[in-house]
């Protein structure tokens, strides 16, 4: 199968519903904010033309709100052009003496607020929290759930499309990028999978999900080579139980053959015999297998218990 992964072909983010971002004023506040918040959460961005931080916050707000695809709305209010509204809201206890101030409304009531120019990642967390409080979530969370369901169903082509769409929307989403790589691996496209991980944004290159996906690819490549020589590796271990290199090779072959418990036991024995050999190569290989299999894999869970028993005996 020739699978070509190109994030640009995976589809743009879902288009925001019309009217989710608008300029508001004291005449439209009830309709745009209070009444609208009975349907979806509404963010109100109080800003001013002279406010430097507003110039960085507002674009971040707009980007995240657009990504929510209509599940949250944004109303921008210039405090200098709406002094009566600001005075009224201040009397109600809102801290509008300084801007930017962002106030979240839900069901006609103030739900939360923050002041100052937050980075986009913090804005996203704020809006995710707002949606959660309102009983919803970001569309990207839906995409992730669909992608994981596709993996569970063995639909790796479908998972690739879904993880790809999510990664295109959120380039720094480690789960999405790792999902793309694992889907490509399942489809037999190891080189593309490695290329995807190599293209990871610096911020997520060392994320646990990305590191684990790389381990899975390397284990697959190493395992394919070792599996063809499984009998030879077994013979080497039988001839010399202290041949730790042979034990590691045999463990890799067993893992590739689907014998994960046996692979764990082979490496545990190598650690028991000489933990420090070759800079703890057996322990490192075992951890690499755990990464590749996943934390919740039964063999990983049992193996971690066995490893702890050997290391802390």
TORMI-302729 format. One line per 8 residues: number of its first residue (from 1); their letters; for each residue x, y, z of N, C-alpha, C. Coordinates in nm, 2 decimals. Layout:
N
NUM	A	X:Y:Z:X:Y:Z:X:Y:Z | ... .
END
This chain:
313
1	XXXXXXXX	0.08:-0.12:0.00:0.00:0.00:0.00:0.09:0.12:0.00 | 0.06:0.22:-0.09:0.13:0.34:-0.10:0.05:0.45:-0.04 | 0.08:0.49:0.08:0.01:0.59:0.15:0.09:0.72:0.16 | 0.04:0.83:0.11:0.11:0.95:0.12:0.04:1.04:0.22 | 0.11:1.08:0.32:0.06:1.17:0.42:0.10:1.31:0.40 | 0.01:1.40:0.38:0.04:1.54:0.35:-0.06:1.62:0.44 | -0.02:1.69:0.55:-0.11:1.76:0.63:-0.19:1.86:0.55 | -0.14:1.92:0.45:-0.22:2.02:0.37:-0.34:1.95:0.30 .
9	XXXXXXXX	-0.33:1.82:0.28:-0.44:1.75:0.22:-0.55:1.70:0.31 | -0.52:1.71:0.44:-0.61:1.65:0.54:-0.73:1.74:0.57 | -0.74:1.85:0.51:-0.86:1.93:0.53:-0.83:2.04:0.63 | -0.89:2.16:0.60:-0.87:2.28:0.69:-0.95:2.26:0.81 | -0.93:2.34:0.92:-1.01:2.34:1.03:-1.16:2.36:0.99 | -1.25:2.31:1.07:-1.39:2.33:1.04:-1.42:2.48:1.04 | -1.49:2.52:0.94:-1.52:2.67:0.93:-1.61:2.71:1.05 | -1.57:2.83:1.10:-1.65:2.88:1.22:-1.79:2.92:1.17 .
17	XXXXXXXX	-1.89:2.90:1.25:-2.02:2.94:1.21:-2.03:3.09:1.20 | -2.11:3.13:1.10:-2.12:3.27:1.07:-2.16:3.35:1.20 | -2.10:3.46:1.22:-2.14:3.55:1.33:-2.08:3.51:1.47 | -1.98:3.42:1.48:-1.93:3.38:1.61:-1.84:3.49:1.66 | -1.79:3.58:1.58:-1.70:3.69:1.62:-1.76:3.82:1.57 | -1.79:3.91:1.66:-1.85:4.03:1.62:-1.81:4.15:1.71 | -1.82:4.27:1.66:-1.80:4.39:1.75:-1.93:4.42:1.82 | -1.93:4.44:1.95:-2.05:4.47:2.02:-2.05:4.61:2.07 .
25	XXXXXXXX	-2.16:4.65:2.12:-2.17:4.78:2.19:-2.28:4.78:2.29 | -2.30:4.89:2.36:-2.40:4.90:2.47:-2.54:4.87:2.42 | -2.57:4.90:2.30:-2.70:4.88:2.25:-2.73:4.73:2.21 | -2.63:4.66:2.18:-2.65:4.52:2.14:-2.60:4.42:2.24 | -2.56:4.47:2.36:-2.50:4.38:2.46:-2.60:4.27:2.51 | -2.72:4.31:2.53:-2.82:4.21:2.58:-2.84:4.10:2.48 | -2.85:4.14:2.35:-2.88:4.04:2.25:-2.75:3.96:2.22 | -2.64:4.03:2.20:-2.52:3.96:2.16:-2.45:3.88:2.27 .
33	XXXXXXXX	-2.47:3.92:2.39:-2.40:3.85:2.50:-2.50:3.77:2.59 | -2.59:3.85:2.66:-2.68:3.78:2.76:-2.77:3.68:2.69 | -2.84:3.72:2.59:-2.93:3.63:2.53:-2.86:3.52:2.45 | -2.75:3.55:2.38:-2.68:3.45:2.31:-2.61:3.35:2.40 | -2.58:3.39:2.52:-2.51:3.30:2.61:-2.61:3.19:2.67 | -2.74:3.20:2.64:-2.83:3.10:2.68:-2.83:2.98:2.58 | -2.76:3.00:2.46:-2.74:2.90:2.37:-2.60:2.84:2.37 | -2.50:2.93:2.37:-2.36:2.89:2.37:-2.28:2.98:2.46 .
41	XXXXXXXX	-2.17:2.94:2.52:-2.09:3.03:2.60:-2.04:3.15:2.51 | -2.04:3.27:2.57:-2.00:3.39:2.50:-1.88:3.46:2.57 | -1.77:3.48:2.50:-1.66:3.56:2.56:-1.67:3.70:2.52 | -1.65:3.79:2.61:-1.65:3.94:2.58:-1.51:3.99:2.61 | -1.46:4.04:2.50:-1.32:4.10:2.50:-1.33:4.25:2.52 | -1.30:4.30:2.64:-1.30:4.44:2.66:-1.16:4.49:2.63 | -1.15:4.58:2.53:-1.03:4.63:2.48:-1.03:4.78:2.45 | -0.91:4.83:2.41:-0.90:4.98:2.38:-0.80:4.99:2.27 .
49	XXXXXXXX	-0.81:5.09:2.19:-0.72:5.12:2.08:-0.58:5.15:2.13 | -0.56:5.21:2.25:-0.43:5.24:2.30:-0.37:5.13:2.38 | -0.44:5.02:2.39:-0.39:4.90:2.47:-0.30:4.81:2.39 | -0.17:4.81:2.43:-0.07:4.73:2.36:-0.10:4.58:2.37 | -0.12:4.53:2.49:-0.15:4.38:2.51:-0.27:4.34:2.44 | -0.37:4.43:2.42:-0.49:4.39:2.35:-0.46:4.34:2.20 | -0.35:4.40:2.15:-0.32:4.37:2.01:-0.26:4.23:1.99 | -0.21:4.17:2.10:-0.17:4.04:2.09:-0.27:3.94:2.14 .
57	XXXXXXXX	-0.35:3.98:2.24:-0.46:3.89:2.29:-0.57:3.86:2.19 | -0.62:3.97:2.13:-0.74:3.96:2.05:-0.72:3.86:1.93 | -0.61:3.86:1.86:-0.59:3.76:1.75:-0.59:3.62:1.81 | -0.53:3.60:1.93:-0.53:3.46:1.99:-0.67:3.42:2.02 | -0.75:3.51:2.08:-0.89:3.48:2.11:-0.96:3.44:1.98 | -0.95:3.52:1.88:-1.02:3.50:1.75:-0.98:3.36:1.69 | -0.85:3.33:1.70:-0.81:3.20:1.64:-0.87:3.08:1.71 | -0.87:3.09:1.85:-0.92:2.98:1.92:-1.07:2.97:1.91 .
65	XXXXXXXX	-1.14:3.08:1.91:-1.29:3.08:1.89:-1.32:3.03:1.75 | -1.25:3.07:1.65:-1.28:3.01:1.52:-1.26:2.86:1.52 | -1.16:2.81:1.59:-1.13:2.67:1.60:-1.24:2.59:1.67 | -1.32:2.67:1.75:-1.43:2.60:1.83:-1.55:2.58:1.74 | -1.55:2.64:1.62:-1.65:2.61:1.51:-1.79:2.63:1.56 | -1.81:2.75:1.63:-1.95:2.78:1.67:-1.99:2.74:1.80 | -1.91:2.67:1.88:-1.94:2.62:2.01:-1.92:2.73:2.12 | -1.86:2.83:2.08:-1.84:2.95:2.17:-1.83:3.07:2.08 .
73	XXXXXXXX	-1.88:3.19:2.13:-1.88:3.31:2.05:-1.79:3.42:2.12 | -1.75:3.51:2.04:-1.66:3.62:2.09:-1.73:3.76:2.05 | -1.74:3.84:2.15:-1.79:3.98:2.13:-1.69:4.07:2.18 | -1.64:4.16:2.09:-1.54:4.26:2.12:-1.60:4.40:2.15 | -1.56:4.45:2.26:-1.62:4.58:2.30:-1.51:4.68:2.33 | -1.51:4.79:2.26:-1.41:4.90:2.28:-1.46:4.98:2.40 | -1.38:4.98:2.51:-1.43:5.04:2.63:-1.44:5.20:2.62 | -1.37:5.26:2.53:-1.38:5.40:2.51:-1.50:5.44:2.43 .
81	XXXXXXXX	-1.55:5.35:2.35:-1.67:5.38:2.28:-1.80:5.34:2.35 | -1.78:5.27:2.46:-1.90:5.22:2.53:-1.89:5.24:2.68 | -1.87:5.37:2.72:-1.84:5.41:2.86:-1.96:5.38:2.95 | -2.08:5.40:2.90:-2.20:5.37:2.98:-2.21:5.23:3.02 | -2.18:5.14:2.92:-2.19:4.99:2.95:-2.08:4.96:3.05 | -1.96:5.01:3.03:-1.84:4.98:3.12:-1.88:5.02:3.26 | -1.93:5.14:3.27:-1.97:5.19:3.41:-2.07:5.10:3.47 | -2.17:5.06:3.40:-2.27:4.97:3.45:-2.21:4.84:3.50 .
89	XXXXXXXX	-2.13:4.78:3.41:-2.07:4.65:3.45:-1.97:4.66:3.56 | -1.90:4.78:3.57:-1.81:4.80:3.68:-1.89:4.81:3.81 | -2.00:4.87:3.81:-2.09:4.88:3.93:-2.13:4.74:3.98 | -2.14:4.65:3.88:-2.18:4.51:3.91:-2.06:4.43:3.96 | -1.94:4.49:3.97:-1.83:4.42:4.02:-1.73:4.37:3.92 | -1.75:4.40:3.80:-1.65:4.35:3.70:-1.53:4.44:3.70 | -1.40:4.39:3.70:-1.28:4.47:3.71:-1.24:4.52:3.57 | -1.31:4.62:3.52:-1.28:4.67:3.39:-1.20:4.80:3.39 .
97	XXXXXXXX	-1.13:4.83:3.50:-1.05:4.95:3.51:-0.92:4.93:3.42 | -0.89:4.81:3.39:-0.77:4.78:3.31:-0.81:4.68:3.20 | -0.74:4.70:3.08:-0.77:4.61:2.97:-0.63:4.55:2.92 | -0.64:4.43:2.86:-0.76:4.36:2.82:-0.82:4.28:2.94 | -0.95:4.27:2.94:-1.02:4.19:3.03:-1.12:4.11:2.95 | -1.12:3.98:2.97:-1.21:3.89:2.90:-1.30:3.82:3.00 | -1.43:3.84:2.97:-1.53:3.78:3.06:-1.62:3.68:2.99 | -1.63:3.56:3.05:-1.71:3.46:2.99:-1.85:3.45:3.05 .
105	XXXXXXXX	-1.95:3.45:2.96:-2.09:3.44:3.00:-2.15:3.31:2.96 | -2.23:3.25:3.05:-2.31:3.13:3.02:-2.44:3.13:3.09 | -2.54:3.11:3.01:-2.68:3.11:3.06:-2.71:3.24:3.13 | -2.67:3.35:3.06:-2.70:3.48:3.11:-2.62:3.53:3.23 | -2.53:3.45:3.28:-2.45:3.48:3.40:-2.30:3.48:3.37 | -2.22:3.55:3.45:-2.08:3.55:3.44:-2.03:3.42:3.49 | -1.95:3.35:3.41:-1.90:3.22:3.45:-1.75:3.23:3.49 | -1.67:3.31:3.42:-1.53:3.32:3.46:-1.47:3.44:3.39 .
113	XXXXXXXX	-1.35:3.48:3.42:-1.29:3.59:3.35:-1.14:3.58:3.37 | -1.06:3.66:3.29:-0.92:3.67:3.31:-0.88:3.81:3.26 | -0.77:3.86:3.31:-0.71:3.99:3.27:-0.57:3.97:3.21 | -0.53:4.06:3.12:-0.40:4.05:3.07:-0.39:3.97:2.94 | -0.28:3.98:2.87:-0.26:3.91:2.74:-0.20:3.77:2.77 | -0.29:3.67:2.77:-0.24:3.53:2.78:-0.19:3.48:2.65 | -0.10:3.38:2.65:-0.05:3.32:2.53:-0.17:3.23:2.47 | -0.16:3.20:2.35:-0.26:3.12:2.28:-0.30:2.99:2.35 .
121	XXXXXXXX	-0.19:2.92:2.40:-0.21:2.80:2.47:-0.30:2.81:2.60 | -0.28:2.92:2.67:-0.36:2.95:2.79:-0.50:2.99:2.75 | -0.51:3.07:2.64:-0.65:3.10:2.60:-0.72:2.98:2.56 | -0.66:2.88:2.49:-0.72:2.76:2.46:-0.77:2.68:2.58 | -0.68:2.68:2.68:-0.72:2.61:2.81:-0.84:2.67:2.87 | -0.84:2.81:2.87:-0.95:2.88:2.93:-1.08:2.85:2.86 | -1.08:2.84:2.73:-1.20:2.82:2.65:-1.24:2.67:2.67 | -1.14:2.58:2.67:-1.17:2.44:2.70:-1.25:2.42:2.83 .
129	XXXXXXXX	-1.20:2.49:2.93:-1.26:2.49:3.06:-1.40:2.54:3.06 | -1.42:2.65:2.98:-1.55:2.71:2.97:-1.65:2.62:2.90 | -1.60:2.55:2.79:-1.69:2.46:2.72:-1.72:2.34:2.81 | -1.62:2.29:2.89:-1.65:2.18:2.98:-1.75:2.21:3.08 | -1.74:2.33:3.14:-1.84:2.38:3.23:-1.98:2.39:3.17 | -1.99:2.41:3.04:-2.12:2.42:2.97:-2.16:2.29:2.92 | -2.09:2.18:2.95:-2.12:2.05:2.91:-2.08:2.01:2.77 | -1.98:2.08:2.71:-1.93:2.05:2.58:-1.78:2.04:2.58 .
137	XXXXXXXX	-1.72:2.04:2.46:-1.58:2.03:2.44:-1.54:2.08:2.30 | -1.41:2.11:2.28:-1.37:2.16:2.15:-1.39:2.05:2.04 | -1.41:2.10:1.92:-1.42:2.00:1.81:-1.30:1.91:1.80 | -1.18:1.96:1.83:-1.06:1.88:1.82:-1.07:1.76:1.92 | -1.13:1.78:2.03:-1.15:1.67:2.12:-1.24:1.56:2.06 | -1.34:1.60:1.99:-1.42:1.50:1.91:-1.34:1.42:1.81 | -1.25:1.50:1.74:-1.17:1.44:1.64:-1.08:1.33:1.70 | -1.02:1.37:1.82:-0.93:1.27:1.88:-1.00:1.15:1.92 .
145	XXXXXXXX	-1.12:1.16:1.98:-1.20:1.05:2.02:-1.24:0.96:1.90 | -1.27:1.02:1.79:-1.30:0.95:1.67:-1.18:0.87:1.62 | -1.06:0.94:1.62:-0.94:0.88:1.57:-0.91:0.76:1.66 | -0.92:0.77:1.79:-0.88:0.66:1.88:-0.98:0.54:1.86 | -1.11:0.58:1.83:-1.21:0.47:1.81:-1.17:0.40:1.68 | -1.12:0.47:1.58:-1.08:0.41:1.45:-0.97:0.31:1.47 | -0.87:0.35:1.56:-0.76:0.27:1.59:-0.81:0.14:1.66 | -0.90:0.15:1.76:-0.95:0.04:1.83:-1.03:-0.06:1.73 .
153	XXXXXXXX	-1.09:0.00:1.63:-1.16:-0.08:1.53:-1.07:-0.14:1.42 | -0.94:-0.11:1.43:-0.85:-0.15:1.33:-0.85:-0.08:1.19 | -0.92:0.03:1.19:-0.93:0.12:1.07:-0.82:0.22:1.07 | -0.70:0.17:1.03:-0.58:0.26:1.04:-0.58:0.37:0.93 | -0.64:0.34:0.82:-0.65:0.44:0.71:-0.75:0.56:0.76 | -0.86:0.52:0.83:-0.95:0.62:0.88:-0.88:0.69:0.99 | -0.81:0.62:1.08:-0.74:0.69:1.19:-0.63:0.79:1.14 | -0.57:0.75:1.03:-0.47:0.84:0.97:-0.53:0.97:0.92 .
161	XXXXXXXX	-0.65:0.96:0.86:-0.72:1.08:0.81:-0.76:1.17:0.93 | -0.81:1.11:1.04:-0.86:1.18:1.15:-0.75:1.25:1.23 | -0.64:1.17:1.26:-0.53:1.22:1.33:-0.46:1.33:1.24 | -0.46:1.31:1.11:-0.40:1.41:1.02:-0.48:1.54:1.03 | -0.61:1.53:1.03:-0.69:1.66:1.04:-0.66:1.73:1.17 | -0.65:1.65:1.28:-0.63:1.71:1.41:-0.49:1.77:1.41 | -0.39:1.70:1.36:-0.26:1.76:1.36:-0.24:1.88:1.27 | -0.32:1.89:1.17:-0.32:2.01:1.08:-0.38:2.13:1.16 .
169	XXXXXXXX	-0.48:2.10:1.24:-0.54:2.21:1.31:-0.46:2.25:1.43 | -0.39:2.15:1.49:-0.31:2.18:1.61:-0.17:2.12:1.59 | -0.08:2.19:1.53:0.05:2.13:1.50:0.13:2.09:1.62 | 0.10:2.15:1.74:0.17:2.12:1.86:0.09:2.02:1.95 | 0.00:1.94:1.89:-0.07:1.84:1.96:0.01:1.71:1.94 | 0.07:1.67:2.05:0.16:1.55:2.05:0.08:1.42:2.02 | -0.04:1.41:2.08:-0.12:1.29:2.06:-0.16:1.28:1.91 | -0.19:1.39:1.85:-0.23:1.39:1.71:-0.11:1.34:1.62 .
177	XXXXXXXX	0.01:1.40:1.64:0.12:1.37:1.56:0.17:1.22:1.58 | 0.17:1.18:1.71:0.20:1.04:1.74:0.10:0.95:1.67 | -0.03:0.99:1.67:-0.13:0.91:1.61:-0.11:0.89:1.46 | -0.07:1.00:1.39:-0.04:0.99:1.25:0.07:0.89:1.23 | 0.18:0.90:1.31:0.30:0.82:1.29:0.26:0.67:1.31 | 0.18:0.64:1.42:0.14:0.50:1.45:0.05:0.45:1.34 | -0.04:0.53:1.29:-0.13:0.49:1.18:-0.05:0.45:1.05 | 0.05:0.54:1.02:0.14:0.51:0.91:0.22:0.38:0.93 .
185	XXXXXXXX	0.26:0.36:1.05:0.34:0.24:1.08:0.25:0.12:1.06 | 0.12:0.12:1.11:0.03:0.01:1.09:0.00:-0.01:0.95 | 0.01:0.09:0.86:-0.02:0.07:0.72:0.11:0.04:0.64 | 0.22:0.01:0.72:0.34:-0.04:0.65:0.43:0.07:0.60 | 0.40:0.20:0.64:0.48:0.31:0.59:0.58:0.36:0.69 | 0.68:0.29:0.72:0.77:0.32:0.83:0.85:0.45:0.80 | 0.90:0.46:0.68:0.98:0.58:0.65:0.89:0.71:0.66 | 0.77:0.70:0.61:0.69:0.82:0.63:0.66:0.85:0.77 .
193	XXXXXXXX	0.64:0.74:0.85:0.61:0.76:0.99:0.73:0.83:1.06 | 0.85:0.79:1.03:0.97:0.85:1.09:0.98:1.00:1.04 | 0.95:1.02:0.92:0.95:1.16:0.86:0.86:1.25:0.93 | 0.74:1.20:0.96:0.64:1.28:1.04:0.69:1.32:1.17 | 0.75:1.22:1.24:0.81:1.25:1.38:0.92:1.35:1.37 | 1.00:1.33:1.26:1.12:1.43:1.25:1.07:1.57:1.22 | 0.95:1.58:1.17:0.89:1.72:1.14:0.82:1.78:1.26 | 0.82:1.71:1.37:0.75:1.76:1.49:0.80:1.90:1.53 .
201	XXXXXXXX	0.70:1.98:1.58:0.74:2.11:1.63:0.84:2.09:1.75 | 0.93:2.18:1.76:1.03:2.17:1.87:0.97:2.15:2.01 | 0.85:2.21:2.03:0.79:2.20:2.16:0.74:2.06:2.20 | 0.72:1.98:2.10:0.66:1.84:2.12:0.76:1.73:2.08 | 0.88:1.76:2.04:0.97:1.65:1.99:1.00:1.55:2.10 | 1.00:1.60:2.23:1.03:1.51:2.34:0.91:1.47:2.42 | 0.79:1.50:2.37:0.67:1.47:2.44:0.66:1.31:2.45 | 0.60:1.27:2.56:0.60:1.12:2.58:0.53:1.05:2.46 .
209	XXXXXXXX	0.43:1.10:2.41:0.36:1.03:2.30:0.44:1.02:2.17 | 0.52:1.13:2.15:0.60:1.13:2.03:0.72:1.03:2.05 | 0.78:1.03:2.17:0.89:0.94:2.20:0.84:0.80:2.19 | 0.72:0.77:2.24:0.67:0.63:2.24:0.64:0.59:2.09 | 0.59:0.68:2.01:0.57:0.64:1.87:0.70:0.61:1.80 | 0.80:0.69:1.83:0.93:0.66:1.76:0.98:0.52:1.81 | 0.96:0.49:1.94:1.01:0.36:1.99:0.93:0.25:1.92 | 0.80:0.27:1.89:0.72:0.17:1.83:0.78:0.14:1.69 .
217	XXXXXXXX	0.81:0.25:1.62:0.87:0.23:1.48:1.00:0.16:1.48 | 1.09:0.20:1.58:1.22:0.14:1.58:1.21:-0.01:1.62 | 1.12:-0.04:1.72:1.10:-0.17:1.76:1.05:-0.26:1.64 | 0.96:-0.20:1.56:0.91:-0.28:1.45:1.02:-0.31:1.35 | 1.11:-0.21:1.32:1.22:-0.23:1.23:1.32:-0.33:1.28 | 1.36:-0.31:1.41:1.46:-0.40:1.47:1.40:-0.54:1.48 | 1.27:-0.55:1.51:1.21:-0.68:1.53:1.20:-0.76:1.40 | 1.17:-0.69:1.29:1.16:-0.76:1.16:1.30:-0.82:1.13 .
225	XXXXXXXX	1.40:-0.75:1.16:1.54:-0.81:1.13:1.57:-0.93:1.22 | 1.53:-0.91:1.35:1.57:-1.01:1.45:1.48:-1.13:1.44 | 1.36:-1.11:1.40:1.26:-1.23:1.39:1.32:-1.34:1.29 | 1.38:-1.29:1.18:1.43:-1.39:1.09:1.55:-1.47:1.14 | 1.60:-1.43:1.26:1.72:-1.50:1.32:1.68:-1.55:1.46 | 1.55:-1.56:1.48:1.51:-1.60:1.62:1.58:-1.73:1.67 | 1.58:-1.83:1.58:1.64:-1.96:1.62:1.79:-1.94:1.65 | 1.86:-1.86:1.57:2.00:-1.84:1.60:2.03:-1.77:1.73 .
233	XXXXXXXX	1.94:-1.67:1.76:1.96:-1.60:1.89:1.93:-1.69:2.00 | 1.83:-1.78:1.99:1.80:-1.87:2.10:1.91:-1.97:2.12 | 1.97:-2.01:2.01:2.09:-2.10:2.02:2.21:-2.04:2.09 | 2.23:-1.91:2.06:2.34:-1.84:2.13:2.31:-1.83:2.28 | 2.19:-1.80:2.32:2.16:-1.79:2.46:2.17:-1.93:2.53 | 2.12:-2.03:2.46:2.13:-2.17:2.51:2.28:-2.21:2.53 | 2.37:-2.16:2.44:2.51:-2.20:2.45:2.58:-2.12:2.56 | 2.53:-2.00:2.58:2.60:-1.91:2.68:2.49:-1.82:2.75 .
241	XXXXXXXX	2.44:-1.86:2.86:2.33:-1.78:2.93:2.38:-1.64:2.97 | 2.51:-1.62:2.97:2.55:-1.48:3.00:2.59:-1.40:2.88 | 2.54:-1.45:2.76:2.56:-1.37:2.64:2.44:-1.27:2.63 | 2.46:-1.15:2.69:2.36:-1.05:2.71:2.31:-0.99:2.58 | 2.41:-0.98:2.49:2.37:-0.92:2.35:2.28:-1.02:2.29 | 2.30:-1.15:2.30:2.21:-1.25:2.24:2.07:-1.24:2.31 | 2.07:-1.22:2.44:1.94:-1.21:2.51:1.86:-1.09:2.46 | 1.93:-0.98:2.44:1.86:-0.86:2.39:1.81:-0.89:2.25 .
249	XXXXXXXX	1.89:-0.95:2.16:1.84:-0.98:2.03:1.73:-1.07:2.03 | 1.73:-1.17:2.12:1.63:-1.27:2.13:1.50:-1.20:2.18 | 1.51:-1.11:2.27:1.39:-1.04:2.32:1.32:-0.96:2.21 | 1.41:-0.89:2.13:1.35:-0.81:2.02:1.28:-0.90:1.92 | 1.34:-1.02:1.90:1.27:-1.11:1.80:1.14:-1.17:1.86 | 1.14:-1.20:1.99:1.02:-1.25:2.05:0.91:-1.15:2.05 | 0.95:-1.02:2.08:0.85:-0.92:2.07:0.79:-0.90:1.93 | 0.87:-0.91:1.83:0.82:-0.90:1.69:0.74:-1.02:1.66 .
257	XXXXXXXX	0.76:-1.13:1.73:0.68:-1.25:1.70:0.55:-1.25:1.78 | 0.53:-1.15:1.85:0.41:-1.14:1.93:0.42:-1.20:2.07 | 0.54:-1.25:2.11:0.56:-1.31:2.24:0.61:-1.21:2.34 | 0.52:-1.12:2.38:0.57:-1.01:2.46:0.61:-1.05:2.60 | 0.53:-1.14:2.66:0.57:-1.18:2.80:0.71:-1.25:2.80 | 0.73:-1.33:2.69:0.86:-1.40:2.68:0.97:-1.30:2.66 | 0.95:-1.20:2.58:1.05:-1.09:2.56:1.08:-1.02:2.69 | 0.98:-0.99:2.77:1.00:-0.93:2.90:1.09:-1.02:2.99 .
265	XXXXXXXX	1.05:-1.14:3.00:1.13:-1.24:3.08:1.27:-1.25:3.04 | 1.30:-1.25:2.91:1.43:-1.26:2.86:1.52:-1.14:2.90 | 1.46:-1.02:2.90:1.53:-0.90:2.94:1.54:-0.89:3.09 | 1.44:-0.93:3.16:1.45:-0.93:3.31:1.56:-1.02:3.35 | 1.58:-1.14:3.29:1.69:-1.23:3.32:1.82:-1.16:3.29 | 1.83:-1.09:3.18:1.96:-1.02:3.15:1.99:-0.92:3.26 | 1.89:-0.85:3.30:1.91:-0.75:3.41:1.95:-0.81:3.54 | 1.89:-0.93:3.57:1.92:-1.00:3.69:2.06:-1.05:3.69 .
273	XXXXXXXX	2.11:-1.09:3.58:2.24:-1.15:3.57:2.35:-1.04:3.57 | 2.32:-0.92:3.50:2.42:-0.82:3.50:2.36:-0.69:3.46 | 2.30:-0.62:3.56:2.23:-0.50:3.53:2.31:-0.39:3.46 | 2.43:-0.38:3.49:2.52:-0.27:3.44:2.58:-0.30:3.30 | 2.56:-0.42:3.25:2.62:-0.45:3.12:2.59:-0.36:3.01 | 2.69:-0.31:2.94:2.68:-0.22:2.83:2.58:-0.10:2.86 | 2.61:-0.03:2.97:2.54:0.08:3.02:2.39:0.06:3.03 | 2.36:-0.06:3.10:2.22:-0.10:3.13:2.14:-0.12:3.00 .
281	XXXXXXXX	2.20:-0.18:2.90:2.14:-0.20:2.77:2.01:-0.28:2.78 | 2.00:-0.38:2.87:1.88:-0.46:2.88:1.77:-0.38:2.94 | 1.80:-0.30:3.04:1.69:-0.22:3.10:1.64:-0.12:3.00 | 1.73:-0.06:2.93:1.69:0.05:2.83:1.60:-0.02:2.72 | 1.64:-0.14:2.68:1.56:-0.20:2.57:1.42:-0.24:2.62 | 1.42:-0.28:2.75:1.29:-0.31:2.81:1.20:-0.19:2.82 | 1.25:-0.08:2.86:1.17:0.04:2.86:1.13:0.09:2.72 | 1.21:0.06:2.62:1.18:0.09:2.49:1.06:0.01:2.44 .
289	XXXXXXXX	1.06:-0.12:2.48:0.95:-0.21:2.45:0.82:-0.16:2.51 | 0.83:-0.12:2.64:0.71:-0.06:2.71:0.65:0.06:2.64 | 0.74:0.15:2.59:0.70:0.26:2.52:0.63:0.22:2.39 | 0.68:0.13:2.32:0.63:0.08:2.19:0.49:0.01:2.21 | 0.48:-0.07:2.31:0.35:-0.14:2.34:0.24:-0.05:2.40 | 0.29:0.05:2.47:0.19:0.14:2.54:0.18:0.10:2.68 | 0.15:0.21:2.77:0.15:0.19:2.91:0.05:0.09:2.96 | -0.07:0.09:2.89:-0.18:0.00:2.94:-0.17:-0.14:2.88 .
297	XXXXXXXX	-0.07:-0.17:2.80:-0.06:-0.31:2.75:-0.03:-0.40:2.87 | -0.10:-0.52:2.87:-0.09:-0.61:2.98:0.06:-0.65:3.00 | 0.13:-0.67:2.89:0.27:-0.71:2.90:0.36:-0.60:2.96 | 0.32:-0.47:2.93:0.39:-0.36:2.99:0.37:-0.35:3.14 | 0.24:-0.37:3.18:0.21:-0.36:3.32:0.28:-0.47:3.40 | 0.27:-0.59:3.35:0.34:-0.70:3.42:0.49:-0.69:3.42 | 0.54:-0.64:3.31:0.69:-0.62:3.30:0.74:-0.51:3.39 | 0.66:-0.41:3.41:0.70:-0.30:3.50:0.71:-0.36:3.65 .
305	XXXXXXXX	0.61:-0.44:3.68:0.62:-0.50:3.81:0.74:-0.59:3.83 | 0.77:-0.67:3.73:0.89:-0.75:3.73:1.02:-0.67:3.74 | 1.02:-0.56:3.66:1.14:-0.48:3.66:1.16:-0.42:3.80 | 1.05:-0.37:3.86:1.07:-0.31:4.00:1.12:-0.42:4.10 | 1.07:-0.54:4.08:1.11:-0.65:4.18:1.26:-0.67:4.16 | 1.31:-0.67:4.04:1.46:-0.69:4.02:1.54:-0.57:4.07 | 1.50:-0.45:4.04:1.58:-0.33:4.07:1.58:-0.30:4.22 | 1.47:-0.33:4.29:1.46:-0.29:4.43:1.45:-0.41:4.52 .
313	X	1.51:-0.52:4.48:1.51:-0.64:4.57:1.60:-0.62:4.68 .
END
